[in-house]
Amino acid sequence: MVVTDITRNTVLSDQCSVAGTFFARFRGLQMKKDLPKGCGLLITPCNSIHMFFMRFPIDAVFIDRDNTILYIEECIKPWRISKMVNGSKSVLELPAGTASAAAAKPGDLLEFR
Protein backbone atom coordinates (compact mmCIF):
# COMPACT_ATOMS: atom_id res chain seq x y z
CA MET A 1 0.00 0.00 0.00
CA VAL A 2 1.16 3.56 -0.71
CA VAL A 3 0.76 6.21 2.00
CA THR A 4 0.68 9.82 0.77
CA ASP A 5 0.49 13.02 2.78
CA ILE A 6 -1.96 14.78 0.46
CA THR A 7 -1.67 18.05 2.37
CA ARG A 8 2.04 18.29 1.47
CA ASN A 9 1.96 16.09 -1.65
CA THR A 10 4.68 13.77 -0.31
CA VAL A 11 4.90 9.99 -0.10
CA LEU A 12 5.55 8.63 3.40
CA SER A 13 5.68 4.97 2.37
CA ASP A 14 5.38 3.17 -0.96
CA GLN A 15 5.55 -0.29 0.65
CA CYS A 16 3.28 -0.19 3.69
CA SER A 17 1.92 -3.35 5.33
CA VAL A 18 -1.05 -3.54 7.69
CA ALA A 19 -1.07 -5.15 11.13
CA GLY A 20 -4.77 -5.60 11.86
CA THR A 21 -4.94 -8.74 14.00
CA PHE A 22 -4.09 -8.95 17.70
CA PHE A 23 -0.97 -11.02 17.05
CA ALA A 24 0.21 -8.85 14.14
CA ARG A 25 -0.28 -5.68 16.19
CA PHE A 26 1.58 -7.14 19.18
CA ARG A 27 4.47 -8.41 17.06
CA GLY A 28 4.72 -5.24 14.94
CA LEU A 29 8.35 -4.77 13.94
CA GLN A 30 9.82 -6.71 16.86
CA MET A 31 12.89 -8.78 16.03
CA LYS A 32 13.28 -7.19 12.56
CA LYS A 33 16.82 -6.09 11.75
CA ASP A 34 15.71 -2.84 10.12
CA LEU A 35 12.90 -1.01 8.35
CA PRO A 36 14.13 -0.09 4.86
CA LYS A 37 13.49 3.35 3.40
CA GLY A 38 10.05 3.49 1.77
CA CYS A 39 8.61 0.75 3.97
CA GLY A 40 6.09 1.17 6.76
CA LEU A 41 3.68 -0.65 9.02
CA LEU A 42 0.14 0.56 9.74
CA ILE A 43 -1.06 -0.76 13.10
CA THR A 44 -4.82 -0.60 13.48
CA PRO A 45 -6.58 -0.13 15.83
CA CYS A 46 -3.89 1.50 17.96
CA ASN A 47 -3.33 4.57 20.13
CA SER A 48 0.13 3.83 21.60
CA ILE A 49 3.11 1.63 20.77
CA HIS A 50 5.97 -0.09 22.57
CA MET A 51 9.50 -0.56 21.30
CA PHE A 52 10.32 -3.73 23.25
CA PHE A 53 12.67 -6.10 21.41
CA MET A 54 13.24 -3.51 18.67
CA ARG A 55 16.71 -3.06 17.21
CA PHE A 56 16.33 0.35 15.56
CA PRO A 57 14.51 3.68 16.08
CA ILE A 58 11.36 4.59 14.14
CA ASP A 59 8.98 7.48 13.55
CA ALA A 60 5.41 6.90 14.78
CA VAL A 61 2.58 8.82 13.11
CA PHE A 62 -0.68 8.71 15.09
CA ILE A 63 -3.77 8.99 12.89
CA ASP A 64 -7.47 9.52 13.60
CA ARG A 65 -10.40 7.78 11.90
CA ASP A 66 -10.47 10.45 9.17
CA ASN A 67 -6.78 9.76 8.34
CA THR A 68 -5.65 13.08 9.81
CA ILE A 69 -2.31 13.15 11.62
CA LEU A 70 -2.84 13.83 15.32
CA TYR A 71 0.70 13.50 16.63
CA ILE A 72 4.15 12.48 15.40
CA GLU A 73 6.78 10.97 17.68
CA GLU A 74 10.08 11.04 15.82
CA CYS A 75 13.00 8.69 16.31
CA ILE A 76 11.57 6.56 19.12
CA LYS A 77 14.43 4.45 20.41
CA PRO A 78 14.28 0.74 21.26
CA TRP A 79 12.91 -0.21 24.69
CA ARG A 80 10.68 2.87 24.95
CA ILE A 81 6.90 3.33 25.10
CA SER A 82 5.06 6.09 23.25
CA LYS A 83 2.50 8.23 24.94
CA MET A 84 -1.17 7.29 24.53
CA VAL A 85 -2.72 9.60 21.93
CA ASN A 86 -6.41 10.32 22.50
CA GLY A 87 -8.46 9.96 19.32
CA SER A 88 -5.81 7.89 17.54
CA LYS A 89 -7.27 4.96 15.61
CA SER A 90 -4.02 3.77 14.03
CA VAL A 91 -0.27 4.31 14.06
CA LEU A 92 1.95 4.40 11.00
CA GLU A 93 5.47 3.18 11.82
CA LEU A 94 8.15 4.51 9.48
CA PRO A 95 11.96 4.51 9.29
CA ALA A 96 13.44 7.16 11.61
CA GLY A 97 13.66 10.53 9.87
CA THR A 98 10.89 9.85 7.36
CA ALA A 99 8.32 12.20 8.92
CA SER A 100 10.65 15.20 8.99
CA ALA A 101 12.01 14.45 5.51
CA ALA A 102 8.43 14.49 4.20
CA ALA A 103 7.63 17.63 6.28
CA ALA A 104 4.61 15.81 7.76
CA LYS A 105 2.80 17.75 10.50
CA PRO A 106 -0.21 17.23 12.77
CA GLY A 107 -3.34 18.24 10.88
CA ASP A 108 -2.10 16.81 7.56
CA LEU A 109 -4.43 14.43 5.73
CA LEU A 110 -3.12 11.03 4.64
CA GLU A 111 -4.29 8.85 1.77
CA PHE A 112 -3.88 5.06 1.74
CA ARG A 113 -3.92 3.32 -1.68
N, C-alpha and C positions, 0 to 999 in steps of 0.2 A: 504494500500500500504506500502511496505517496502522501506526505503531510506537507501542506503549503500554508504559510502565513499569508493569507490573502490581503491583510491590511498593509503589509510591507512588500508583498509580491516576492517572497523568498521561500525557498524549499528548505524545510527543516530535516526531512528524511525522505529518501526515495526508495528505501527498503525497510519499511516499518512492519513489524509483526504485532499480533494482538495476543495478550494474555487475558483471557476471559473466564477461565475456570478457576476454581479455588486453588488447585495444585499449580497451575501455570502462573497465577498471580503470586503465590507464595514463593515459588522457585525464581521467578523473574530472571535476572541476569546472574544469579549466584553461580559461582564456580566457572563462569566464562573467563577466558584469558583476556579478552578485550571486547570493545564494541567499535567496530570499524566505522570510519567516516561515512556518513550517508545512511547508516543503519539506525534503527530505533525500536523501542518496545512500548506499545500502548497498553497500560494496565487498567482494566475497567471491570467493575467499579472500583474506585480507589480514591482515598483522600489523604493518605500519607504513605511513605515508603521507609523501608529499612535497608541498610547497606551491609548487613551481616554476610560474611563469607564472600564479599566482593573483593576483587583484586585491583580495581581501577576506579577513579572518580567519574561521575556522570553529571549531566544537567538534568533536572527534573522540572517539567512544565506541567503545572496543575491546571486542569481544564474543567469548565462547568458543562452542564447538559446542552448548552447552545454552542459548544466548541469555542468559547471565549477563554483566553488565558486569564486566570485569576492571580497566579503567583508563579515565579520562577526561582528555583533554588539552584544556583550555579556551582558547579565543581564540588558536589557532595563527595566527601572522602569515604573510603571503606570503613566499616564498623561505626557508622553514624546512623541516626534516625532523623528523618525530616519532621518538620512541624506538621500538625494536622491542619489542613486547609478547609475551612467551612465552605460548603457549596461546591467543592470539587467532586466531580463524578468520574474522572479518570486522570491518570498521570502519564505523560509521555517522557520516557527515559531516552536521553540522547548522549552521544559522546561529549565529554567535558569541552566547553568552549563553543559548542554549536549554537546555543541561544544567543550569546553576544555577537558571534560572527554573523548571524542572521538578523541582528538588531531586534529580536523579538521582545515585546514588552507586554505587561498586563494590560488587558483591554483589547489586544489584537484578536482577530477572528481566524480560526484555523479551518482548513478544508482537508478532508480525508477522502482519497480516491484510490 
